[in-house]
Amino acid sequence: MENAGNFFWQLLWFFFMVSALQPIIQQHVLEAARRRRLAGFERKRNSRVIAMVHRQETMRFLGFPVVRYIDINDSEEILRAIRLTDRDVPIDIVLHTPGGLVLAALQIARALREHPGKVTAYVPHYAMSGGTLICLAANEIVLSSHAVMGPIDPQLGESPAASLIKVVEQKPIERISDQTLIMADVGRKAIEQVRKAAFELLDGRLPKEKAEELAQKLSVGTWTHDYPIGAREAKGMGLNVNTDMPTEILDLLSLYPQPTRTDSGGVEYLPGPRVGRQASSNSRSS
């Protein structure tokens, strides 16, 4: 009887251990599957593939949902991946993001814009705000059938910069708080900075006049900040957009399920340098 009792408690302990380790094991399995997909797409395209996927996450405290966004950690990781990529190697960046810090998004966009090899942005579902800013740096943007980008107009806290400016323009100044006046002033500067940055990314991709027009349209609050810009409308704006989304990209996105951890990163790429065919053949001949 005593042996049976010991066996029961050992079995129960084993069950609890397996239950506790299961999320960790599942995470490792998913990470391995993603790396295989990244490696396979890199071989097919002879490119560097970078995935920036932001899912909604759950905080440990009380379970409140938190949305991940583009931050300095993301820009640091992506800039490192670009530095590890040979100049003639194309870069394929997969974007699934609600946006984020303009500083971080612009760092990524400028680094991609300066990369000599072809840059292709893949948007399987959405790349809003800062994600759209990154797309503007690409030579080619690939959207799936119903995927969207969005405006890049700055947001100050919970208020659109353009709306704060409109309040100051339409309301008597004696009825406007000092804080609102300060925010409107910051908003004017933010819009102008984003407009100039967008033009910088588009100049050379589009004729100068068209680049100025599109940078203005995307940055000044023409639409609400969550306005969806699909492939047809993006093409009409002059962007190099197509809907030939590889199934490998859609399959890759399915390997980023809704996480329950708060410490999982949003950027992933295969480690190590990526060299071009010419450099590789030279090293073999030597």
Salt bridges, closest charged atoms under 4 A:
GLU31 OE1 - HIS28 ND1 3.84
GLU42 OE1 - ARG274 NH2 2.96
GLU57 OE2 - ARG68 NE 3.82
ASP74 OD2 - HIS54 NE2 2.93
ASP74 OD1 - ARG68 NH2 3.61
GLU76 OE2 - ARG80 NH2 3.28
GLU77 OE2 - ARG80 NH1 2.91
ASP92 OD1 - ARG45 NH2 2.86
GLU140 OE1 - LYS118 NZ 2.78
ASP153 OD1 - HIS225 ND1 2.89
ASP185 OD2 - LYS189 NZ 3.18
GLU192 OE2 - ARG195 NH2 2.84
GLU200 OE2 - ARG110 NE 2.91
ASP203 OD2 - LYS208 NZ 3.28
GLU248 OE2 - LYS44 NZ 2.74
ASP251 OD2 - ARG37 NH1 3.96
ASP263 OD1 - ARG261 NE 3.56
GLU268 OE1 - ARG34 NE 2.93
